[in-house]
Amino acid sequence: MSKELEVLIESEVGISGTMTIPDGTDEAFPAVLIISGSGKGDRDGNLKKLEMNIYKDLADFLTGIGFVTLRYDKRGINKSGGSFLEAGISDFIEDAAAALRFLKSYPEVDSDHVVILGHSEGALMAPAVHVQEAAAGMILLSGGAGPSKDFSALQSEAAFGEMDRAGGMKGWLYRKLNVTAKAKKQNEKIFRKVAESNKDVMRVQGVRINAKWLRETLAFDTTAYLSRVECPVLAVTGEKDVQVPPEDVKRIPELVKGEAEWRIIPGMNHILRKYDGQHTMLGLIKEYKAQLGEPIDGELLDVLGEWLERFKK
């Protein structure tokens, strides 16, 4: 059993979160701060039409093995204050550092045994958060080891390649209408327009986009922060992850100063589920939707539980 609390974290804006606290003794517990991936997902990892519950499921598992957890809504999302469209990755790092300070100061938490768990963009941000506010350990799930612009380029190229290889009427239309070349040109135009601007929010083809986030993300390189990490690190990626290169986890122990280990989980994808097929970039959302309700990969949970034993008294 555990108790769940709604909390408000003081950052530049008010950040709303959920703490889960194990039942048991009056002693302080070790704790895990969960930093979510990119986009408008809430503290549980859910979008309007894509309820994955990644972070709620992780919190439930971690609380079950004796850890307090804190997960939170990004600024401008759900119950948190501020504007999501006006926020950059620097703002999200500041908010995560504030959440870590909040967690370390909580009466039922052992401040010397607080771990950061970052997923996807959260894994890229985690070392920068640690530089601002030190954690006792770090778990990097579905992250990478390189400039963020490289991951964006890899995803785009994978999608363009799928368009070029498409068969049937759809493939014929792609080639007839020169869709791939036009999409590449449009991407380059958008990135150039954003890079040359200093606006937080811009309109692109009539749609307001968070230009600050895109500009800062394209300039962000997690390796600059990994080289300053001295705490124990666990880096885990799924073999079926198509959003970041799985082999990147092998580089992380070479980049950090402290003890580190890596794992590639067979058959696991970016959303931490087992996947029997081969993901495609063009069909990714549909493929993820087909996995709603499936549990987090059991092998991943075993790895997390074993590694986290060192932070228990």
C-alpha positions in Angstrom: 0.0 0.0 0.0 1.0 3.6 -0.4 -0.4 7.1 -0.1 -0.6 9.6 -3.0 -0.4 13.4 -2.4 -1.0 16.4 -4.7 1.9 18.9 -4.2 2.8 22.3 -5.6 6.5 23.0 -6.4 7.8 26.6 -6.4 9.8 27.2 -9.6 9.5 30.3 -11.8 5.9 29.2 -12.0 3.9 26.9 -9.9 4.5 23.3 -10.9 1.8 20.7 -9.9 2.9 17.2 -9.1 2.0 13.9 -7.5 4.0 12.2 -4.7 3.6 8.6 -3.9 4.9 7.5 -0.4 5.2 3.9 0.7 3.4 2.7 3.8 5.7 1.5 6.6 8.1 2.8 9.2 8.6 6.4 10.3 12.1 6.4 8.8 12.8 8.5 5.8 12.6 6.8 2.4 14.9 6.9 -0.6 13.2 8.7 -3.5 13.0 9.0 -7.3 12.2 12.1 -9.3 10.6 11.2 -12.6 11.4 13.6 -15.5 9.1 13.1 -18.5 9.7 13.1 -22.2 8.9 15.9 -24.7 5.5 17.1 -25.8 2.3 17.9 -24.0 2.0 14.7 -22.0 0.9 15.2 -18.4 2.5 13.9 -15.2 1.3 10.4 -15.9 2.6 10.4 -19.4 -0.8 10.8 -21.1 -1.9 12.8 -24.1 -5.5 13.4 -25.0 -5.7 10.4 -27.4 -2.7 8.5 -26.2 -3.0 7.4 -22.6 0.2 5.5 -22.0 0.5 6.0 -18.2 4.3 5.4 -18.4 5.1 7.6 -15.4 2.2 6.5 -13.3 3.2 2.9 -13.9 6.8 3.6 -13.1 5.8 5.5 -9.9 3.6 2.6 -8.8 6.5 0.1 -9.3 9.0 2.3 -7.5 6.8 2.9 -4.6 6.1 -0.8 -4.3 9.8 -1.4 -3.8 10.2 1.2 -1.1 10.8 4.6 -2.9 9.0 7.9 -2.6 8.3 9.2 -6.1 7.5 12.6 -7.5 6.2 13.1 -11.0 4.8 16.5 -12.2 3.1 18.4 -15.0 5.4 20.5 -17.2 4.8 24.2 -17.1 1.6 25.1 -19.0 0.4 21.5 -18.9 -2.6 20.2 -17.0 -2.5 21.8 -13.5 0.9 23.6 -13.7 1.2 27.3 -14.2 3.0 29.1 -17.0 2.9 28.8 -20.8 4.0 25.6 -22.5 4.3 27.4 -25.9 6.6 30.0 -24.4 8.9 27.5 -22.6 12.3 26.3 -23.7 14.3 23.3 -22.6 16.2 25.7 -20.2 12.9 26.4 -18.4 12.1 22.7 -18.2 15.5 22.1 -16.7 14.9 24.8 -14.1 11.6 23.3 -13.2 13.1 19.8 -12.8 15.8 21.2 -10.6 13.1 22.9 -8.4 11.3 19.6 -8.2 14.4 17.8 -7.1 15.1 20.4 -4.4 11.4 20.0 -3.3 11.8 16.2 -3.1 15.1 16.3 -1.2 13.6 18.7 1.4 10.4 16.6 2.0 10.2 15.3 5.6 9.6 11.7 4.6 12.5 11.6 2.1 16.2 10.7 2.8 17.8 13.7 1.1 21.1 11.7 0.6 19.3 9.0 -1.4 17.4 10.8 -4.1 17.7 9.6 -7.7 16.7 11.2 -11.0 14.9 9.0 -13.5 14.6 10.7 -16.9 12.8 9.3 -19.9 13.4 10.3 -23.5 13.9 14.1 -23.5 13.9 13.8 -19.7 17.0 11.5 -20.0 18.7 14.1 -22.1 17.9 16.8 -19.5 18.7 14.8 -16.4 22.5 15.4 -16.5 21.9 19.2 -16.8 19.4 19.0 -13.9 22.1 17.2 -11.8 24.6 19.9 -12.5 22.2 22.5 -11.0 21.0 20.3 -8.1 23.0 17.1 -7.3 21.3 13.8 -7.1 22.6 10.6 -5.5 22.1 8.6 -8.7 20.7 8.8 -12.2 18.6 6.5 -14.4 18.5 7.4 -18.1 15.7 5.6 -20.0 15.4 5.8 -23.8 17.9 8.7 -23.9 20.9 9.3 -26.1 24.5 10.5 -26.0 24.9 13.4 -28.5 23.5 16.7 -29.7 19.7 16.7 -29.8 19.7 18.0 -33.4 21.2 14.7 -34.4 18.3 12.7 -33.0 15.8 15.0 -34.8 17.7 14.5 -38.0 17.8 10.7 -37.6 14.0 10.6 -37.0 13.3 12.8 -40.1 15.6 10.8 -42.3 14.0 7.6 -41.2 10.5 9.0 -42.1 11.8 10.3 -45.4 13.3 6.9 -46.2 10.0 5.2 -45.5 8.2 7.6 -47.8 10.7 6.8 -50.6 10.3 3.0 -50.1 6.5 3.1 -49.8 4.7 0.8 -52.1 1.2 0.7 -53.7 -0.9 3.8 -54.4 0.5 5.7 -51.4 4.1 5.2 -52.6 3.1 6.2 -56.2 1.5 9.4 -54.9 4.6 10.2 -52.7 6.8 10.0 -55.8 4.4 11.6 -58.3 3.9 14.6 -56.0 7.6 14.7 -55.0 6.4 14.7 -51.4 9.8 13.7 -49.8 11.8 16.5 -51.4 9.0 19.0 -50.5 8.9 17.8 -46.9 12.7 18.1 -46.6 12.7 21.6 -48.0 9.8 22.6 -45.7 11.7 21.3 -42.6 14.8 23.2 -43.5 12.8 26.4 -44.0 11.1 26.0 -40.6 14.4 25.3 -38.8 16.1 28.2 -40.5 13.3 30.6 -39.7 13.3 29.5 -36.0 17.1 29.7 -35.7 17.2 33.2 -37.1 14.5 34.4 -34.6 14.6 35.2 -30.9 10.8 34.9 -30.4 9.4 32.4 -27.9 6.4 31.6 -30.0 6.1 31.8 -33.8 3.5 31.0 -36.4 4.4 28.5 -39.1 1.8 27.8 -41.7 -0.8 29.3 -39.5 0.1 27.2 -36.5 1.7 28.6 -33.3 4.8 26.7 -32.3 7.1 26.8 -29.3 10.0 28.3 -31.1 12.1 28.8 -28.0 12.0 25.1 -27.2 12.9 24.1 -30.8 15.7 26.6 -31.0 17.2 25.5 -27.6 16.7 21.9 -28.3 18.6 22.1 -31.6 21.4 23.7 -29.7 21.4 21.3 -26.7 24.0 18.7 -26.3 23.6 16.3 -23.3 27.3 15.2 -23.5 28.4 18.6 -22.2 26.6 17.7 -19.0 27.3 14.0 -18.9 31.0 14.8 -18.6 30.2 16.5 -15.3 28.3 13.7 -13.7 30.0 11.8 -10.9 27.1 9.9 -9.3 26.2 6.3 -10.3 24.4 6.1 -13.6 22.2 3.4 -15.2 21.5 3.9 -18.9 18.8 1.7 -20.5 17.3 1.6 -24.0 15.1 -0.8 -25.8 16.3 -2.8 -28.8 13.2 -1.8 -30.7 13.6 2.0 -30.0 13.4 3.9 -33.3 13.4 7.4 -31.7 17.0 7.2 -30.4 19.9 4.9 -31.4 19.9 2.0 -28.9 23.7 1.8 -29.2 24.1 5.2 -27.7 23.8 3.8 -24.2 27.2 2.1 -24.6 28.8 5.6 -24.8 27.4 6.9 -21.6 29.7 5.1 -19.2 32.6 6.5 -21.3 31.3 10.0 -20.9 30.5 10.2 -17.2 33.1 10.5 -14.4 31.4 8.1 -11.9 30.3 4.5 -11.9 28.0 3.7 -14.8 26.4 0.7 -16.6 24.3 0.2 -19.6 21.6 -2.2 -20.8 19.8 -2.8 -24.1 16.5 -4.6 -23.3 15.6 -7.1 -26.1 12.3 -6.3 -27.8 11.6 -3.1 -25.8 10.6 0.1 -27.6 10.7 3.8 -26.7 7.5 3.7 -24.6 9.1 0.9 -22.5 6.8 -1.9 -23.8 7.7 -5.2 -25.5 7.0 -5.0 -29.3 7.1 -8.0 -31.6 7.1 -6.1 -34.9 9.3 -3.5 -36.4 8.3 0.1 -35.7 8.0 2.7 -38.5 8.3 6.4 -38.1 5.3 7.1 -40.2 3.1 4.7 -38.3 4.6 5.2 -34.9 1.6 6.8 -33.1 -0.8 4.1 -34.5 1.7 1.5 -33.3 1.9 3.0 -29.9 -1.9 3.2 -29.6 -2.1 -0.5 -30.2 -0.1 -1.0 -27.0 -2.3 1.1 -24.7 -3.0 -1.0 -21.6 0.0 -3.2 -21.9 2.4 -3.3 -18.9 5.9 -1.8 -18.8 8.5 -4.4 -19.9 9.2 -6.8 -17.0 12.9 -7.1 -17.7 13.2 -3.3 -17.4 11.5 -3.3 -14.0 13.8 -6.1 -12.8 16.9 -4.1 -13.9 15.6 -1.0 -12.2 14.8 -2.8 -9.0 18.2 -4.5 -8.8 20.1 -1.3 -9.5 18.1 0.8 -7.0 18.9 -1.6 -4.1 22.1 0.4 -3.4 20.0 3.4 -2.3 18.1 1.6 0.3 19.3 1.6 3.9 
